[in-house]
Amino acid sequence: MSDKIAFFIVDDSAIARTTITALLENETDIVLHGTASDPILAQAKFERLGWPDVIILDIEMPRMDGLTFLRKMMKEHPTPVIICSSVAQAGSRNAMEALSLGAVEVIAKPEVGLKSFLEESRHELIHAIKAAYASKKGMKRKVVPPKRMRIIETAKLDADSVLSLKPNMLHTRTHSVIAIGSSTGGVQTLERILPQLPEKTPPILVTQHMPAGFTKSLADRLNRLCTISVKEAEHGDKLLHGRALIAPGDKHMTLKRSGTSYIVEIKDGPKVSRHKPSVDVLFRSCANEAGANAIGFLLTGMGDDGAKGLKEMRERGGKTYSQDEESCIVYGMPKVAVEIGASMGVLNPEEIINTIKKG
């Protein structure tokens, strides 16, 4: 079993346990380690069976709730966790708290139609399990990656499906525009970086991979933690010093020059690099509209979204950086950026903070 990802389901819903098990039973590199109807029973099974690689965890359960279990586990035995719960719905503080406590992903399941929802979310669930497994390095646990990690067979469109790359041109010098892209582990990293920034920080645009609704909760949480203001972006929002705009879930966010200043445009469209919002879309728009005025940072996350866009920013004079491997929860997106020559440098969160302060 050493070349397989062992996952464990902790959920008081028998439908959830059996459906998730059935959905993953044909995955050659993922194997069920066990199930439990509550955390106390799960702990007893861990003592007998050993700890799994990844835990799929509900929040509302008898005897011990999922957040209490998550908090306890991250202190005593850090393990990658995917929250799959009906009380982690869009806009829920439970989802943000879970991510801040160290959960890798949050999947909000509906109150009704659970079986069909999980079946429709199969690819998302497989991706989440693999991202969670990859995050074990970030939890300082030695891991041997699975020998056969199959790529999820879904269409992968690039940024051309949303906006075209403009010819390289000399842009009028304006203030700096900071663009940040992140995915798995990004919430924790953003919480390390944004609260340390001063009130006069140049405008910041953030694309964090999240579903609709969750980005509003993320923006509200960061706004409470930060000196700068943070809000979920709306179409036509102006870029202002001392403000960060978060791309809304299930929409693409792009930069648009307006005279000597900038606004954001919120666009619909297909998933790009398998994501919506997509970092590649944000970064391409920064390459198009800001050129050398743009500074890009690609943070922790699985996959390659943002790497190509970061390279486009660099080719048009922007400053571009990747988060370093040691501080990443998942060293995927930044790694690809380094490999294709998109990054001018590799920085840890403290160095990212200092670079942003310099503008």
Backbone torsions as a table, in degrees:
resi	resn	phi	psi	omega
1	MET	NA	-0.8	-174.2
2	SER	-65.5	-22.1	-179.8
3	ASP	-98.0	13.6	179.6
4	LYS	-120.3	154.2	175.9
5	ILE	-89.0	117.5	179.7
6	ALA	-91.0	116.6	179.4
7	PHE	-113.1	153.0	-177.5
8	PHE	-130.8	135.6	-178.6
9	ILE	-105.6	125.0	174.3
10	VAL	-117.3	102.2	-173.9
11	ASP	-158.6	132.9	-179.4
12	ASP	-79.8	-4.0	176.9
13	SER	-88.6	115.4	177.5
14	ALA	-63.7	-33.4	178.5
15	ILE	-63.1	-44.3	179.5
16	ALA	-62.6	-44.9	-177.7
17	ARG	-62.5	-47.3	-176.3
18	THR	-72.2	-36.7	-179.4
19	THR	-67.8	-46.6	179.4
20	ILE	-62.2	-42.1	178.2
21	THR	-59.2	-45.6	-178.6
22	ALA	-66.4	-37.8	-178.2
23	LEU	-64.9	-29.8	-173.2
24	LEU	-104.2	0.7	-172.1
25	GLU	-68.2	-21.0	180.0
26	ASN	-97.3	4.0	177.5
27	GLU	-79.5	115.4	-173.4
28	THR	-69.4	-21.7	-178.3
29	ASP	-108.2	9.0	177.4
30	ILE	-129.1	133.0	-176.7
31	VAL	-136.6	142.1	178.7
32	LEU	-72.2	125.3	176.7
33	HIS	-89.8	-28.3	178.9
34	GLY	159.4	175.3	177.6
35	THR	-137.5	158.8	176.4
36	ALA	-153.2	150.4	-178.4
37	SER	-88.5	-8.5	175.2
38	ASP	-160.2	164.7	-176.1
39	PRO	-62.8	-34.3	-178.7
40	ILE	-65.6	-43.2	175.3
41	LEU	-65.1	-36.8	178.4
42	ALA	-61.9	-44.8	-180.0
43	GLN	-61.2	-39.8	178.2
44	ALA	-62.3	-39.3	179.2
45	LYS	-70.7	-35.3	177.8
46	PHE	-61.9	-39.9	179.3
47	GLU	-63.2	-31.2	-178.0
48	ARG	-89.2	-40.5	-173.4
49	LEU	-98.4	-15.1	-170.5
50	GLY	92.3	166.3	-176.1
51	TRP	-83.7	141.7	177.5
52	PRO	-77.7	172.1	175.2
53	ASP	-78.8	-36.4	-175.6
54	VAL	-140.9	140.3	177.3
55	ILE	-116.8	130.9	171.8
56	ILE	-99.5	118.1	-166.0
57	LEU	-124.9	129.9	170.9
58	ASP	-81.1	166.0	177.8
59	ILE	-100.6	-50.5	-174.5
60	GLU	-93.4	106.3	-178.0
61	MET	-143.3	159.7	178.5
62	PRO	-71.0	156.1	174.2
63	ARG	71.8	-44.0	175.4
64	MET	-152.4	129.2	-179.7
65	ASP	-79.3	161.9	-174.1
66	GLY	-64.7	-37.2	-179.5
67	LEU	-67.5	-38.9	176.3
68	THR	-62.3	-43.5	179.1
69	PHE	-64.8	-42.1	179.7
70	LEU	-61.9	-45.2	-180.0
71	ARG	-61.4	-44.6	-179.7
72	LYS	-65.7	-44.5	-176.6
73	MET	-65.9	-41.1	-177.8
74	MET	-66.7	-23.5	175.6
75	LYS	-82.0	-39.2	-171.0
76	GLU	-98.1	-35.3	-175.7
77	HIS	-153.7	75.4	-175.5
78	PRO	-53.4	123.4	-177.9
79	THR	-139.6	137.2	178.4
80	PRO	-60.5	130.6	-175.4
81	VAL	-127.2	135.1	170.1
82	ILE	-109.9	120.4	175.8
83	ILE	-82.3	127.1	176.1
84	CYS	-132.3	97.8	-168.8
85	SER	-151.0	148.3	176.8
86	SER	-79.1	-15.2	177.1
87	VAL	-98.2	15.7	171.0
88	ALA	-113.0	40.4	-177.6
89	GLN	-70.6	167.1	179.4
90	ALA	-53.7	131.9	-179.6
91	GLY	88.2	-3.2	-176.5
92	SER	-80.4	135.2	175.0
93	ARG	-70.2	-23.1	177.3
94	ASN	-57.4	-41.5	-179.1
95	ALA	-63.9	-46.0	-179.5
96	MET	-66.3	-39.1	178.6
97	GLU	-64.6	-41.1	179.0
98	ALA	-61.3	-45.1	179.1
99	LEU	-64.6	-38.8	178.9
100	SER	-68.2	-30.9	178.3
101	LEU	-75.7	-13.3	177.0
102	GLY	123.4	1.1	175.5
103	ALA	-60.6	141.8	-176.4
104	VAL	-81.4	-41.7	-179.0
105	GLU	-142.4	157.5	174.0
106	VAL	-127.4	124.8	174.7
107	ILE	-115.7	119.5	-177.6
108	ALA	-90.3	110.4	-180.0
109	LYS	-91.6	148.3	-176.8
110	PRO	-77.9	162.4	177.0
111	GLU	-71.4	-32.2	178.6
112	VAL	-125.2	158.7	179.8
113	GLY	68.7	32.7	-174.6
114	LEU	-61.4	-46.0	-175.5
115	LYS	-61.4	-47.7	-179.0
116	SER	-67.0	-36.3	178.0
117	PHE	-61.2	-47.7	-179.1
118	LEU	-63.5	-37.9	178.3
119	GLU	-63.7	-40.4	179.0
120	GLU	-70.5	-23.9	-176.6
121	SER	-96.8	16.1	-174.8
122	ARG	-56.5	-48.5	-178.7
123	HIS	-63.0	-40.9	178.3
124	GLU	-61.2	-41.5	-178.8
125	LEU	-66.6	-44.1	178.6
126	ILE	-61.3	-44.8	178.2
127	HIS	-60.3	-42.3	-179.5
128	ALA	-63.2	-41.4	179.6
129	ILE	-63.6	-43.0	-179.6
130	LYS	-69.2	-37.2	175.8
131	ALA	-65.7	-40.8	178.5
132	ALA	-62.8	-43.3	178.8
133	TYR	-61.7	-44.0	179.4
134	ALA	-62.3	-26.0	-178.0
135	SER	-75.0	-9.0	-178.0
136	LYS	-60.5	-30.9	176.0
137	LYS	-60.8	-39.0	179.8
138	GLY	-68.1	-16.6	177.2
139	MET	-95.3	13.6	174.5
140	LYS	62.8	34.8	175.9
141	ARG	-116.2	132.9	-178.3
142	LYS	-67.3	130.2	-175.9
143	VAL	-136.4	136.6	169.5
144	VAL	-100.3	115.5	-177.0
145	PRO	-60.0	150.3	175.7
146	PRO	-57.5	145.2	-177.1
147	LYS	-73.5	-28.8	-174.8
148	ARG	-128.6	86.7	178.8
149	MET	-96.5	104.4	-178.5
150	ARG	-74.8	138.7	176.2
151	ILE	-79.1	135.5	178.9
152	ILE	-64.0	129.3	-175.5
153	GLU	-83.2	82.3	175.7
154	THR	-131.5	151.6	-179.7
155	ALA	-63.8	137.9	-179.4
156	LYS	-119.7	105.9	178.0
157	LEU	-94.1	153.2	176.1
158	ASP	-103.0	-175.9	-173.4
159	ALA	-64.4	-17.1	178.3
160	ASP	-58.5	-25.5	-178.7
161	SER	-73.6	-11.0	179.4
162	VAL	-116.5	-44.0	177.5
163	LEU	-154.2	150.3	-177.9
164	SER	-86.2	153.0	174.1
165	LEU	-81.6	122.8	-179.0
166	LYS	-79.4	156.0	175.0
167	PRO	-59.8	149.6	178.5
168	ASN	-64.0	127.9	-178.9
169	MET	-140.6	160.9	179.3
170	LEU	-82.4	114.7	-179.4
171	HIS	-89.9	145.5	173.4
172	THR	-61.0	137.8	-178.9
173	ARG	-68.4	126.3	175.2
174	THR	-130.3	-170.7	173.0
175	HIS	-67.2	163.2	179.0
176	SER	-69.6	150.0	172.3
177	VAL	-122.3	123.3	-178.7
178	ILE	-96.6	126.3	177.7
179	ALA	-120.8	128.8	-177.2
180	ILE	-125.7	133.0	175.3
181	GLY	-123.2	138.0	-178.9
182	SER	-155.8	161.7	179.6
183	SER	-141.1	-121.8	-176.7
184	THR	-57.3	124.2	-176.5
185	GLY	86.2	-2.4	-175.5
186	GLY	-67.8	-34.0	-179.8
187	VAL	-60.1	-47.5	179.4
188	GLN	-62.8	-39.5	-178.5
189	THR	-69.8	-41.5	176.5
190	LEU	-61.9	-35.9	178.5
191	GLU	-69.5	-20.6	174.6
192	ARG	-81.9	-33.8	-171.3
193	ILE	-90.9	-56.2	-170.1
194	LEU	-61.9	-39.4	179.8
195	PRO	-65.1	-15.1	-179.2
196	GLN	-90.0	-0.8	-174.8
197	LEU	-90.8	140.5	-178.4
198	PRO	-76.2	167.6	-173.8
199	GLU	-61.5	-31.0	-176.3
200	LYS	-92.3	18.6	179.4
201	THR	-60.1	141.3	175.5
202	PRO	-57.4	159.0	-178.7
203	PRO	-56.1	142.1	-177.6
204	ILE	-124.1	135.3	172.8
205	LEU	-116.9	131.6	-177.1
206	VAL	-125.6	126.6	167.9
207	THR	-112.0	111.3	176.7
208	GLN	-114.1	128.4	179.6
209	HIS	-63.9	111.0	-179.7
210	MET	-157.2	150.8	176.9
211	PRO	-73.8	169.6	178.0
212	ALA	-57.5	140.2	177.6
213	GLY	94.0	-42.4	-178.1
214	PHE	-68.0	-32.0	-178.5
215	THR	-66.6	-30.5	175.3
216	LYS	-65.1	-42.9	177.2
217	SER	-64.4	-40.2	177.9
218	LEU	-61.8	-47.4	-179.9
219	ALA	-60.9	-43.1	179.8
220	ASP	-63.5	-41.1	179.7
221	ARG	-65.0	-46.4	179.1
222	LEU	-64.1	-35.4	178.8
223	ASN	-62.1	-36.4	177.8
224	ARG	-70.2	-27.8	-175.7
225	LEU	-89.5	-20.0	-167.5
226	CYS	-104.8	155.5	169.0
227	THR	-75.7	-42.1	173.6
228	ILE	-70.3	161.3	176.1
229	SER	-89.0	146.4	-179.8
230	VAL	-132.3	131.3	178.0
231	LYS	-144.5	156.8	171.4
232	GLU	-70.8	131.0	-174.5
233	ALA	-67.0	143.5	172.8
234	GLU	-121.9	151.3	-178.9
235	HIS	-55.9	126.7	178.4
236	GLY	92.0	-3.9	177.1
237	ASP	-56.0	136.3	176.1
238	LYS	-83.2	147.1	173.3
239	LEU	-81.3	124.4	-176.5
240	LEU	-127.1	146.1	172.6
241	HIS	-61.7	140.9	178.7
242	GLY	79.8	16.6	179.1
243	ARG	-138.1	138.4	174.2
244	ALA	-113.9	135.6	178.0
245	LEU	-111.9	128.1	-179.3
246	ILE	-99.6	128.7	178.8
247	ALA	-61.0	130.8	179.5
248	PRO	-69.2	143.4	178.6
249	GLY	-59.6	142.1	178.0
250	ASP	67.9	19.9	173.0
251	LYS	-139.7	153.3	173.6
252	HIS	-93.1	143.3	176.1
253	MET	-114.0	130.5	179.0
254	THR	-128.4	154.9	176.4
255	LEU	-91.2	141.8	178.0
256	LYS	-137.0	126.2	177.2
257	ARG	-73.3	137.7	176.8
258	SER	-133.4	92.0	-174.2
259	GLY	69.2	-122.4	177.1
260	THR	-99.7	7.8	178.2
261	SER	-122.8	-170.9	-175.1
262	TYR	-138.6	153.2	170.4
263	ILE	-131.5	171.2	173.1
264	VAL	-110.3	148.6	172.7
265	GLU	-117.2	137.3	178.3
266	ILE	-105.0	123.2	-173.5
267	LYS	-121.7	147.5	168.1
268	ASP	-88.6	-172.9	179.5
269	GLY	135.5	-180.0	-178.1
270	PRO	-73.6	165.2	172.3
271	LYS	-66.1	139.3	177.8
272	VAL	-116.7	131.2	-173.1
273	SER	53.1	34.2	178.7
274	ARG	70.1	18.8	-177.7
275	HIS	-138.1	149.4	171.3
276	LYS	-149.2	106.3	10.9
277	PRO	-74.2	153.3	179.8
278	SER	-112.3	136.9	176.1
279	VAL	-68.7	-37.4	178.5
280	ASP	-57.5	-39.0	179.1
281	VAL	-65.5	-46.7	178.3
282	LEU	-60.0	-49.9	-176.3
283	PHE	-64.1	-39.1	177.4
284	ARG	-61.7	-42.9	180.0
285	SER	-62.9	-33.6	177.2
286	CYS	-69.7	-38.3	175.4
287	ALA	-62.1	-43.2	-179.3
288	ASN	-65.7	-46.8	-166.2
289	GLU	-99.7	-25.7	-174.7
290	ALA	-114.1	-26.8	179.0
291	GLY	55.0	-124.1	-177.0
292	ALA	-70.6	-9.9	177.2
293	ASN	-78.9	-10.9	-173.6
294	ALA	-93.5	145.7	173.3
295	ILE	-128.2	122.4	-175.3
296	GLY	-114.3	141.4	177.1
297	PHE	-130.5	124.8	176.7
298	LEU	-107.7	116.1	-173.9
299	LEU	-100.1	-173.1	-177.1
300	THR	-49.7	143.8	177.1
301	GLY	162.5	154.4	179.1
302	MET	-88.8	146.5	177.5
303	GLY	98.4	-152.6	-176.4
304	ASP	-134.6	9.1	-179.5
305	ASP	-59.4	129.4	178.5
306	GLY	101.7	-23.8	-176.7
307	ALA	-64.3	-47.6	-179.7
308	LYS	-65.7	-42.2	179.1
309	GLY	-64.2	-36.6	178.1
310	LEU	-64.4	-38.4	178.2
311	LYS	-66.1	-37.6	176.5
312	GLU	-63.0	-38.4	176.4
313	MET	-62.4	-44.7	-178.8
314	ARG	-63.9	-41.0	-178.6
315	GLU	-66.1	-19.0	178.4
316	ARG	-105.3	20.5	170.9
317	GLY	95.1	-2.7	179.6
318	GLY	-73.3	159.0	174.2
319	LYS	-90.3	133.3	-172.1
320	THR	-134.9	137.9	-175.8
321	TYR	-142.3	152.7	174.5
322	SER	-117.9	147.0	173.5
323	GLN	-68.3	143.3	-177.3
324	ASP	-74.2	156.5	-175.4
325	GLU	-61.3	-41.0	-174.8
326	GLU	-60.7	-36.3	-176.4
327	SER	-92.8	-7.7	-179.8
328	CYS	-77.1	140.6	168.9
329	ILE	-71.6	-43.1	174.5
330	VAL	-132.1	115.7	-178.3
331	TYR	-91.4	74.8	-179.5
332	GLY	-114.7	-71.7	-179.1
333	MET	-56.8	-47.8	179.1
334	PRO	-64.1	-34.6	179.9
335	LYS	-62.6	-44.4	179.2
336	VAL	-63.3	-40.7	179.3
337	ALA	-60.1	-41.5	177.9
338	VAL	-65.3	-43.4	-176.5
339	GLU	-63.7	-33.5	-177.9
340	ILE	-95.4	6.7	177.3
341	GLY	77.4	25.2	-179.8
342	ALA	-82.0	-22.6	-172.8
343	SER	-101.7	134.5	171.9
344	MET	-76.3	-27.9	-176.8
345	GLY	-161.3	164.8	178.7
346	VAL	-116.6	124.6	-171.3
347	LEU	-128.2	148.8	169.3
348	ASN	-88.3	170.6	-176.2
349	PRO	-55.3	-39.4	179.2
350	GLU	-64.1	-39.6	178.3
351	GLU	-69.3	-33.5	175.6
352	ILE	-64.0	-44.5	178.1
353	ILE	-57.3	-48.5	-178.1
354	ASN	-64.5	-37.7	179.1
355	THR	-65.9	-41.9	178.3
356	ILE	-64.5	-40.5	-179.8
357	LYS	-61.5	-32.8	178.8
358	LYS	-74.3	-21.3	177.8
359	GLY	71.8	NA	NA
